[in-house]
Amino acid sequence: MCICINCHYVDQCITYHAVEGQHQQPHLTEEPSFEPVGPTINVNIRNHGTEMEWDVVGCLSFKQETGKWARLRPGELVPT
């Protein structure tokens, strides 16, 4: 699971913006301005390379704000 959904910077983060693009999901913001320090991304490749799952699993800039993504997108399923 991507740690970004519980990060204070999720709606401003350049890295999360890229992950949204990889998942073909709508962006929380069109012009993110926060450049995180040391993000670590896991990329899982499935179905002989036809599907890729991108998850930020670590970041030196991570600042816990539980439920931040859900508050920004009320009523939508939280990404897993």
Secondary structure, DSSP 8 states (H G I E B T S, - for coil): --GGGGBTTTTTBHHHHHHHHHTT---S-SS--B--SS-EEEEEEEGGGTEEEEEEEE-TT--B-TTHHHHHSTTS----
